[in-house]
């Protein structure tokens, strides 16, 4: 493990310059504008386009809304008119074979892992939202030139693309050049220029690098030690890595959280408190454990998503939605393994893993939407539901991450009871991917049948395509884990937050007394039975059994609630009955069975 510069990849020595070049410069940091120059040889009526979504994040994000009106000239300085023909496409009035230079600006102020961000401290971009594609030439090699300018002079750049040529990399002037085989490879490599803590570690001969920006006090030796264990386990789990090197790109902030997988890197944003401290305990604190889980998750995607892919993702159409019903596999199975690998790699102990698993089960049990949306439908509807949660999401939808992880658990235990495992299934999927095959709706059921000699038809119909309650308690009991269910009360079926104006209702549980009485999300509850509404008062209406009738001062066991909806005062009559939400804890009932379950099947 050593400190290093991130331009250590093998350089591409070539006498011929790629036919398409993007030059990105950052001279207008105060206005958050990235200047882009695009050079290429045009075809007649050449079109340019920009993706509307970024791979790995299934939401139409309309990146073109941040692009200024492009201008274009030829190598002979002839002005070329540009017509915008759709929301994300432009047509150039040019001739076949003309050398064309296009200029435009991109507004970059999206502090996430999916967009672009520019201020005086940081230049970050996913090329998918910055670099216009040259229609019909997406398979042409591309040169990416980054001119960081005076603001970022001499600052390091984190990027997992291959540097183009030693002669063209000028760190003194902060000019960097990278090459991509095609447009798909270009947009799969974000970059960042900022003050960064840089380090590297080796895993089975593969160099891994980490770059952390933002203010932080990371215990880097501890982080590198834990990441090495996680990465080593995952490579050994599959038997081979689908990359030659890897980069963890981390932005430390106050509270932001997220990650996005790429071909040989991941872009992460995390609360700085989630990074390990100087006195980090041997067993990671819950905050640091969360960050390690994020790293484990995105790294696992190098195999499951970036290499093992559904048939629908064989060729991605980045100008419209690409539907699949298998996100429960790609995000769900990854979510099952991300925590499990923390345990198997020795980063956390068994007690910590069971705590994480209990949290997954609790989220599932508290999700009323699990009875109304199947896992298959959840995957298909990701484009309109998962990334656009509202006050009704908890009542109407289920998460292909959360339920998908528990499906991974249930399938693992089902296969193990029949002499196989999910580990074996994952390795079979990797073999198919190495043979150039993609997943279809039949792949996993067929492989499971091959592994155990049964079709498992009821499993898929009930738990993936249906909304049948997962048999978690029974399955865990069979492998030595006791499920302890505790009750969490939502008085009147309301989730609220207290303000100076009253109790603002954030969510109303479906079929609760609050919903039946007509209370709605965003209502401001100001009085209950004539007394000013507070969190403490609302809590008086419930005890561990659900409702303390003695707390109700009105005869007839009924409550009168006053609330503002917008600026109108409304009165609601309701029966004071609380809604019960389940909280789950797990304990070890049979350590020998548990060890057999958690231990990995021997690597291939």
N, C-alpha and C positions, 0 to 999 in steps of 0.2 A: 504494500500500500504506500503510495507516495503522492505528493503534490505534483501537478503537471499542467501543461497547456493542452487545450482541447483540439489543437490542430495537429494531433499526432497520427492521424490516419494516413495510409499510403496515398501518395499523390498520384494524380493521373498525368503522365507525361505524354503529351500529344502535340504534334506540329499543326494540326488542323483545329481551328476554333469551331465549337458547336454552332450550328446554323441559326439558333435562336438564343438571344441574350436578354436577360433582365438586369437592369442596373437600378438598385434601390439606394436612395440617399436620405439622410436624416438631418436636414438643415433647418427644418421648421418645427422643432420640438415643442415650442410654446403653443403652436396651433395644432399639434398632434397630427401633422400631415406627413405622410411618406411620399416622396417624389419617386416616380417609376418611369424608366425609359425602357421601351421594348423594341428590339431590333430583329428583323427577320426578312426573308425573301418571300414576297407575297404571291398569291395566286389571284386570278381575276375575280373581282367581287369578293375579296377575302373577308371573312368574318372573324370576330374575336368574341370570346365568351368568358364568363366567370362562374365558378360553381355556386350553387345556392345552398349547399350544405357541405359539411366536412366529414369524411369517413370516420366512423366510430361514434358520431353524435347525431342521432336520428331526428333532426328537426330542420325544417326549411328556415334558414337564417338570413337569406336575402343579402348576402355580402355586397352585392352591387349597389346597394343604397348608399354606401360610403365612398363610391368611386366618382370622381369629378368627370366632367365631359372630356373625353380624350381628344387630343389633336394629333395630326400625323403629317409627315413630310416624306419625300423620297430622298434618295442619296443625292439627287440633283437639286434639292431644295424646293421641289414642287409641292405645294400644299395639296393635301388629299382630304376630301370631304368625308365625314364619318356620320352615318345615320344609325341611330339607335332603333333596333327593330323589335326587340322584346325587352323585358325588364333586365335581362342580364346578357344581351347580345348586341353587338355593333357590326355594321357592314361598312367596309372601306371601298371608296371609289378609286380602285387602283388597277394596274395592269399585271398580267402574269409575268413573273420574273423580276418585278421591281423590288429594289431594296427599300424597305419601309422602316421608319422610326416613329414610334408612337409615344406620346407623353401624356401622363395623367397623374392625379394625386389620389391617395387613399386616406380617409380620416381614420385614425387608429387610436381608439380610446376604450377598448374592450379588455378589461382586466380579467380575462378568463383563459382557459387553455385552448379555446376554439377560434379566437379571432386574432386581432393585431392590437398592439399597444405601444404608444410612443410618448414619452415625456423626457425631461432632462436627466432622469435616472436610469431609463430602461428603454431599449428598442427590442420589441418582440413581434414576431409575425408567424402565422401559418401561411405559407405561400398560396394556399387555396383561396384566401380572401384578399390577396394583394396582386397576384400575377395573372393577368388575362391570358387565357389559352388561345393559341392560334388554331382556329378550326381547320381540321383536316391534316394538321401537322402535330397532333398530340403525341405521336410516336417518335418524334425527332428529338435528338439529344439537345440539352439545354445548358447554357452557362448562366449561373447566378452570381452577379457581381454586387457586393455590398460595400458601399462607401459610407462609413459611419460618421465621417465629418469631425469637426473640432470638438463637439460636445462629448463624443465617445472616443476621442483619440486615445490610443494605447489600451483601451479596455478590451478584455478578452471576449471572444465570441464562442457561444456554445451551439454547435450544429453537427448533426451526424451524417450530413452529406459528404462525399469525397471531395477534398480540396483538388482544384483543377491542375495547377502547375506550380512548382516551387518558385519559378521566376515571377509568377503573377500574384503571389501572396505577399503583401507588403504590410506587415504589422505596424511599422513605424507610422505610416500614414493611415492606418486603420482601414485598409482596403483588403477585402477577402473575396476569393473566387472559388465557387464550387460547381461541380458538374453533376447533372442528372441524366440518366439514360433517356427519360421521356417525361411527359408532364405528370403522369401519375406518381413517379418517383419524386419529382420536384415538390409536389404539394404534400408529400408524406414526411417532410422533414422541416419542422419549425426551427427557428433560430432565435437566439437572444444575445444582445450585447448589453452588458451591465457590470457593475462591481460584483464579482462572483467568488465564492469559495470553491476552489477546484481540487479534485482529488481523483484517484483511480485505484482500482483493485483488479486482480486477475482471478478468473474463474475457469479452471480447466483449459488454460491457454488462451482464453478469450478476454480481451481487455474491456473492462467496464469503467465508465467515467461518471462522475457526478459533478454538477455545477449548481450551486445554491446562491440565488440572488435575494435581495431584500435584507433587512436588518435581522440578524439572528445570532445566537450564541451556541451553535451546534457542536456537540461533542462528536467531532468527525471520526476519530478512531473507533468509537462505539458504533456509529452509524455504518461505517465501512465493514466492520466485523459482522454486524447483523445482516446487512445486504448480501455479503459474500455467502453466508449460510443459505439465505433464501434463493439466491440465483443458482448456487451450486445444486441445491436440491431439485429445482425445476428443470435444469438441464439434464441431470441424471434421471429424473422421472421420465422424460421423453426419450432420453438416450442420445439426443443431438440437438444443437441449437440452430435455428433457421437464420442466424445472423453471424457475422464475423467480428463484430464489436457492438457495444451497447452504451447508450448515454441516458442517465437520469437527469433531466432538466427540472430544477425545483425553484419555485418562487415562494418565498416566505412572506406572509402577510399577517394582518391582525386576526382575520376570521374566515377568509375565503378558503374553499376546499373543492378539489376536483382533480381529475386526471384524464388524459387522452392518450391512447396507445398509437404507436407508429411503427414503421418497419423495423427499425433497430434503435428506437429510443422511446421515451415517454416524457410528456410534458405534464408536470404536477404543480398544483398550487395548494398551499397548506398553511394553516395557522402556525406561526413560528413556535408557539407553545407545544406543538405536536412533534417538534424535532427534539432529539435527545439532549438532555442537559449534562453538565459536568458531573453531577452526582446522580445520574440516572441509575435507578436500582437494577439489580440483576434481572428481575422480572420487570419488563417494561411497564411504565405507568400507562394508564388507559389512553392518554393523549398520544404518546409515542407509539403505542400499539396500533392506534388507528392509522398513523402514517405508514408504519410498516405494512399494514394490511393493504393500504393503497398501492404501495410499491409492488407488493406481491401480486395484486390484482392486475395491474397494468403490464407487468412483466409476463405474466401467464398469457396475456393476450397476444404475445409474440407468436405463440403457437395457435391458440384458440381465438380466431378472428383474422389475424394477419396472415396465417398460413393455412390453418384448417378453416375453410370458409363455406358458407351455404352457396348453392348453385346460383341463387339470385345475386350474389356478390361477385360472381366470376368476372363480370365486366360492369363496373359501377357507372350508372348514369347520374352524374352530379348536377344535372339540371332539373331533376324531378325526384319524387319519392321513389325509393326502391323497397318494395314490401317483402317481408319474410315473416313466417310464423315461428322462426327458430331462435329469436333473441333469448328465449328462456334457456337455451343451450349455451349460447356464446357468452351472455352476461351472467346467467344463473349459475351454470357450472363453474365459471370463473369465480363467482362470489362464494361458492361452496369451498373451492380449493384455496382461495386467498388466505382465509383464516386457518384452515387445516394445515396448510404448508408452514405457517408460522410455528405450529406445534411440531410437525414432523421434522422441521429443520433444526429444532432445538432453540428457537428464539423465544418462545413462550412455553410455559408448562401446561400440564393437562387441565388444571383448574382454570387457568386463564382461557383456554380454548373452550371449555364447557360454558364459561361465562359469555363468550362471544356467540356461541351457538344458541344459548338461551335468549340472547338479545334478538337474534334472527327470528326465533320462534315467537317471541313476544310481539314483534312487529307484525308478524303474520296473523296472530290471534286477535290483535287489536284492529286489523284491517277488515271492516265490514264489507268492503268491495270484493273480497275473495269469493263471496257467495253469488256475485253478480257478473263477474267477468272471468273468463277462462284464461289460462296462461298463454294459450295459443293466440287468443284474441288480444291479449295484452301486448304480445310481441308485434302483431300486425298493426295495432293502433298506436304504436309508439310515436308516430309522426304527429298525431293530433292530441295525444293525451299525456304520455309520460313526462315530457318536457314542458307541459303547460298545466301544471296542477292548479286547482282552484278549491274553493270551500267544499265542493262536493266530491272531490277525487277520492277521499278516504271511504266514502260511501259507495262509490260506483266502480272503482278500478282496483286492480291488483298489480303489484310490481313484478316484472319478469326478473329483476335482480333478486328481490327478497324471496318470493315463492319459488323462483327458479333455483336458488341456492338450496332450498329445502327439498325441492324435487331431486336435486343432485344427491342430497343426503338419503332420501327415501329410495332412490334407484340404487345407490351404492349398497344400502342395507339389503335391498331385495336381491341384488345380484350376489352379494356375499352369502346370503342364506342358501343360494343355489350353486355355490362353489366358484363364483367369479367375483368381479368387482368393477366399480366405476373406473378404477385405475386401468384395468385391462381394456375397458371400452375406449378410454382416452388414447391409449397407445395404438389401438386398432384404427382410430380416426386419423392419427398422425401418419400411420402407414399409408392409408388411402390418399392423404394429401400429398405425400412424397411421390405417389404414383400419378399425381396430377388430377385426382378425382375431387369433386366437390360434394357437399352434403345435400341430400334431398330429404323430403319429408319421411322417406322410408329407410334412410340409412341407419339411424340409431335403433329403431325397432328391429331391423334385420340383423344388425350386429349383436344386439342383446339375445336374439333367438339363437344366433350362432354360438354365443358364449355359454348359454345355459340350457339350450334345447327347448325353450318355451317362447311363445310369442309375446307374453305379457300384455295381451290385448286390453284387459281391464285396467291396467295401470295407465296406459296412454288415454283411454277413453274417459276414465274417472278424473285423473289428476292433471292432465295436460289439456285435453279438449273439453273437459267438463269442469264443474266447480265443486266436486265432492271434497269434503274436509280431508286434509292429509292425515293419515293414521300415525302421527308423530309419537304419541305416547306409547302405543303398542310396539312400534318398531324399535324405539329407544329402549324400552323395557326388555326386549328380547336380546339386546346386546349389553345389558348390565347398567343402563342409565335410568335413574328414576326421575320422572317429571313432577315437579312440585308447582302446582298452580296457585297463584295468589290473586286476590281481587283488587282492582283499582276502580274507584268509584268516580263516575262523571255525574255529579248532581244534575238531575233533570235532563241528562243526556247532552249537556252543553260543555264545550270547551271554550273557556273565556280568558281574557286578559284584563286586568284591572287598570283603569285610567282615572284621571281626576273627574271625568264625566260619568263614570259608572263602569259596568262590566261589558266590554265589547265582545260580542259572540264571534269566535273564530270559526267554529264548526258545530253543526247540529247533527248528532248521530241519527242515522236512518231508523225510523220506527220508534224513536224515543218519545217520551211524553212531551219534551220540548218541541219536537218536530210535529207531533200530532196536534199540539196547541196552536201552532202557526209561527213560533219563533224561528228566525232565520239568521244565517250568518250575516255579520255586519250590523245587526241590531245592537243598540246600546241599552242594556238592562239597567234601569235606574232605581227600581224599588221592587222589593219582594214582600208582599203582605204589609205594605205601608211603611217598610223600613228601607233605608238607603241600601242599595245592592252593593255588597262587597264580596270578595273571595271568601272571607271568613264566614259571612252570613250564608252564602250559598252552600258552603261546606257543612253547615249545621243541619241541612235537610237530609243528610245522608250519614250512615254509619257503615261499619263493615258489612252489615247485612243488606244494605241498599237504601233503607230509609228509616229514620227515627220519627215515628209518628208523633211523639211527645213534643218535638220541636215545632210542630205546626200549631199556630195560635188560633187558626180559624176552625170553626166547627165544620163537619162534613169532609174533613181531610182534603181540602182543596186550597190552592194558592192563587193569589191574584198578583200578576206581574205587570209592571209598567215598563215600557221600553220605547225608545225613539227609533223609528225607521226613517232614515234620512232626517228630515226636520219635523216629522209628524209623530205625535204621542199616540201610542197604542196600548190597549189593555188585553191581557191574555189570562184565561183561566185554565189551570192544569192540575192534574193529580200529581202530588209530590212524590214521584217514584224515581229513584236513581237508576242509571244504566251502569252495568258492571263490565269493566274491561279486564281481561286476563293478563297477568304478569307471570312469566315462567322462570323458574330456577331449575337447574339440573344438578343432581348429585350422583355420586358413584355408588351403585348398589352391588356390582360385581366387577371388581377391578380386572380380573383375568379376561372376561368377555370384552370389556372396554378396550383393553390393550390390543386384543386381537382385531377389534374393529378399527381403531385409529392407526394401527401400524400399516405402513405401505406394503402392498404386494411387492415381492422381490422384483427389482428392475430387470428389464429384458437382458 
